[in-house]
Amino acid sequence: MAYDKFNVLSSTVVPLPTENVDTDQIIPARFLKATEREGFGDNLFRDWRYDSEGQPKKGFVLNDPTYQGKILVAGKNFGSGSSREHAAWAIYDYGFRCVVSSFFADIFKNNALNVGILPVTVSPEFLDEIFEAVEKDPNTNLEVDLKRQTITLLATGKSESFDINPYKKANMQNGFDDIDYLLNLKEEIVEFEKSR
């Protein structure tokens, strides 16, 4: 399933400074029955967002209209726990296109890249700077440049570079998942087969 192309993203952010956020907190297991990628955003951080009556909890950042944007800035060790890819689906379906943290669980990081979410790893110091800037001004913007592999806090001009697998980078720039990548090579594959 193709997803949005990612080149340069400039956006305000949603701050979630909590550390050790696991995939069951991102999308609780009781919501994993569907096999389509749509609809999971409604239950992103479900138990943090809503009370037992289904009412939004005051004080949780996704229920606070002060914070908006396509970038989720999270505390250290984001996406730990079980390997459920639904966690990445929920984040994408909610509308986030980038998650920033000082450390990601490996499986979550790969699942995110597979569905069009760019996980950007920054230094703990830069992560703290971002949280501080957003606390002072919720309209603070980050710019994530995939081609240059940089993330910039526009208010200060402070920037860091980040790593990404070249194959995943190319796929994100084209909006491809692994299947789309292979389908894009269909003509080359056909020509290769003819030459064998």
C-alpha positions as CSV (number, residue, x, y, z in Angstrom):
1,M,0.0,0.0,0.0
2,A,1.5,3.3,-1.1
3,Y,1.7,6.2,1.4
4,D,2.5,9.9,1.4
5,K,5.9,10.9,-0.2
6,F,8.2,12.3,2.4
7,N,10.7,15.0,1.4
8,V,10.7,18.0,3.6
9,L,8.3,18.3,6.5
10,S,7.9,21.6,8.4
11,S,5.3,21.3,11.2
12,T,4.4,22.2,14.7
13,V,4.7,19.3,17.1
14,V,2.8,17.2,19.6
15,P,5.1,16.7,22.7
16,L,4.9,13.4,24.6
17,P,7.9,13.5,27.0
18,T,7.0,10.1,28.6
19,E,9.8,7.6,28.4
20,N,9.5,3.8,27.7
21,V,6.2,4.1,25.7
22,D,5.5,0.5,24.6
23,T,3.3,-0.7,21.7
24,D,0.5,-1.7,24.0
25,Q,0.2,1.9,25.2
26,I,0.4,3.1,21.6
27,I,-2.5,0.8,20.5
28,P,-3.9,-1.6,23.1
29,A,-4.2,-5.3,22.2
30,R,-8.0,-5.3,22.2
31,F,-8.0,-3.1,19.1
32,L,-5.8,-5.4,16.9
33,K,-8.7,-7.3,15.3
34,A,-8.6,-5.5,11.9
35,T,-6.2,-6.3,9.2
36,E,-6.6,-3.1,7.1
37,R,-4.4,-0.2,8.1
38,E,-7.3,2.3,8.4
39,G,-9.2,3.2,11.5
40,F,-6.4,2.6,14.1
41,G,-5.8,6.3,14.6
42,D,-9.1,6.5,16.6
43,N,-7.5,4.3,19.2
44,L,-4.0,5.7,19.3
45,F,-3.0,6.0,23.0
46,R,-6.6,4.9,23.7
47,D,-6.2,4.3,27.5
48,W,-4.4,7.5,27.9
49,R,-6.8,9.5,25.8
50,Y,-10.1,8.3,27.1
51,D,-11.7,7.2,30.4
52,S,-13.7,4.0,30.9
53,E,-16.8,5.9,29.7
54,G,-15.1,6.8,26.4
55,Q,-14.8,10.5,27.4
56,P,-11.5,12.4,26.6
57,K,-9.2,12.8,29.5
58,K,-8.2,16.3,30.3
59,G,-4.5,16.8,30.4
60,F,-3.5,14.3,27.8
61,V,-1.7,16.0,25.0
62,L,-3.8,14.6,22.1
63,N,-6.9,16.0,23.8
64,D,-5.3,19.5,24.1
65,P,-6.0,21.7,21.1
66,T,-2.9,23.8,22.0
67,Y,-0.7,21.1,20.4
68,Q,-1.2,20.2,16.7
69,G,1.0,19.0,13.9
70,K,2.4,16.0,11.9
71,I,5.4,15.4,14.2
72,L,5.2,13.5,17.5
73,V,8.1,14.2,19.8
74,A,8.4,11.4,22.3
75,G,10.6,10.5,25.3
76,K,13.5,8.0,25.2
77,N,12.8,4.3,24.2
78,F,9.7,4.8,22.1
79,G,7.9,1.8,20.7
80,S,9.3,-0.9,23.0
81,G,7.4,-4.1,23.9
82,S,5.7,-6.4,21.4
83,S,6.4,-6.2,17.7
84,R,2.8,-5.2,16.6
85,E,2.9,-3.3,13.4
86,H,-0.5,-1.9,14.3
87,A,1.3,0.6,16.5
88,A,2.9,2.2,13.5
89,W,-0.4,2.0,11.6
90,A,-2.2,3.9,14.4
91,I,0.4,6.7,14.4
92,Y,0.2,7.1,10.6
93,D,-3.6,6.8,10.6
94,Y,-3.9,9.6,13.2
95,G,-1.9,11.9,10.9
96,F,1.6,11.8,12.2
97,R,4.3,11.5,9.5
98,C,7.4,11.7,11.8
99,V,8.3,10.6,15.3
100,V,11.3,12.2,17.1
101,S,13.0,10.5,20.0
102,S,16.4,9.9,21.5
103,F,15.9,6.1,21.1
104,F,13.5,3.8,19.3
105,A,12.9,0.1,19.7
106,D,14.3,-1.5,16.6
107,I,11.2,-3.4,15.5
108,F,9.0,-0.3,16.0
109,K,11.5,1.7,14.0
110,N,11.4,-0.7,11.0
111,N,7.6,-1.0,11.2
112,A,7.4,2.8,11.1
113,L,9.6,3.0,8.0
114,N,7.5,0.3,6.3
115,V,4.3,2.4,6.6
116,G,5.6,5.9,5.8
117,I,6.5,7.3,9.3
118,L,10.0,8.7,9.6
119,P,11.6,7.9,13.0
120,V,14.2,10.5,13.6
121,T,16.7,9.8,16.4
122,V,18.3,12.9,18.0
123,S,20.7,13.4,20.9
124,P,19.1,13.5,24.4
125,E,20.3,17.1,24.6
126,F,18.6,18.1,21.4
127,L,15.4,16.3,22.5
128,D,15.4,18.3,25.7
129,E,15.8,21.5,23.7
130,I,12.8,20.6,21.5
131,F,10.6,19.9,24.6
132,E,11.7,23.2,26.2
133,A,11.0,25.2,23.1
134,V,7.6,23.7,22.6
135,E,6.7,24.3,26.3
136,K,7.6,28.0,25.9
137,D,5.8,28.3,22.5
138,P,3.4,25.6,21.3
139,N,3.7,27.1,17.8
140,T,7.3,26.0,17.6
141,N,8.1,24.4,14.2
142,L,10.5,21.6,13.4
143,E,11.8,21.1,9.9
144,V,12.7,17.5,8.9
145,D,14.6,17.3,5.6
146,L,14.9,13.7,4.5
147,K,17.1,14.4,1.5
148,R,19.7,16.2,3.7
149,Q,18.9,13.9,6.7
150,T,18.6,16.9,9.0
151,I,16.2,18.0,11.7
152,T,16.1,21.7,12.6
153,L,14.5,23.6,15.4
154,L,13.4,26.6,13.4
155,A,13.1,29.0,16.4
156,T,16.9,28.7,17.1
157,G,18.3,27.3,13.9
158,K,19.8,24.4,15.9
159,S,20.1,21.3,13.7
160,E,21.2,17.7,13.9
161,S,21.7,15.1,11.3
162,F,20.1,11.6,11.5
163,D,20.7,8.2,10.0
164,I,18.5,6.2,7.7
165,N,18.9,3.1,5.6
166,P,19.4,4.3,1.9
167,Y,16.7,1.8,0.7
168,K,14.2,3.0,3.2
169,K,15.1,6.6,2.4
170,A,14.4,6.1,-1.3
171,N,11.1,4.3,-0.5
172,M,10.0,7.2,1.7
173,Q,10.9,9.8,-0.9
174,N,8.8,7.9,-3.4
175,G,6.0,6.9,-1.1
176,F,6.7,3.2,-1.6
177,D,6.3,0.2,0.7
178,D,8.3,-2.9,-0.2
179,I,5.6,-4.2,-2.6
180,D,5.4,-0.8,-4.4
181,Y,9.2,-0.9,-4.8
182,L,9.1,-4.2,-6.5
183,L,6.1,-3.2,-8.7
184,N,8.1,-0.1,-9.8
185,L,10.8,-2.5,-11.1
186,K,8.3,-4.6,-13.1
187,E,9.6,-3.5,-16.5
188,E,13.2,-4.1,-15.5
189,I,12.2,-7.5,-14.2
190,V,10.4,-8.4,-17.4
191,E,13.4,-7.3,-19.5
192,F,15.7,-9.3,-17.3
193,E,13.6,-12.4,-17.7
194,K,13.6,-12.0,-21.5
195,S,17.4,-12.0,-21.5
196,R,17.7,-15.3,-19.5
